């Protein structure tokens, strides 16, 4: 990354507003400041910074929340998928633990209804 100069020209009376110009050559910075001064800008409104661009890495973490159908609350208790039951030997799920739940159902809640658009 190349070194750059940043010329900040603030408005008189309001240092939070102004214009920024990026230049790479020190001679260009000097010429630009001369033009600003000749145009009548006060010396106090001109500031010069030197530096280089810093790379930034941005990552996003997904936030997931489940809610039962018809429940507007975002703090819904989520059904425990492990409560379906496992045979005492730990090999396969016990069919009787699931009760009368059909396919796609868990503890009386249809699983596809847990995933609703936000």
PyMOL commands that set and color helices and strands:
alter all, ss='L'
color gray80, all
select helices_A, chain A and resi 26-38+43-45+81-84+95-98+111-114
alter helices_A, ss='H'
color red, helices_A
select strands_A, chain A and resi 3-11+14-23+46-52+105-106+109-110
alter strands_A, ss='S'
color yellow, strands_A
deselect
rebuild
show_as cartoon
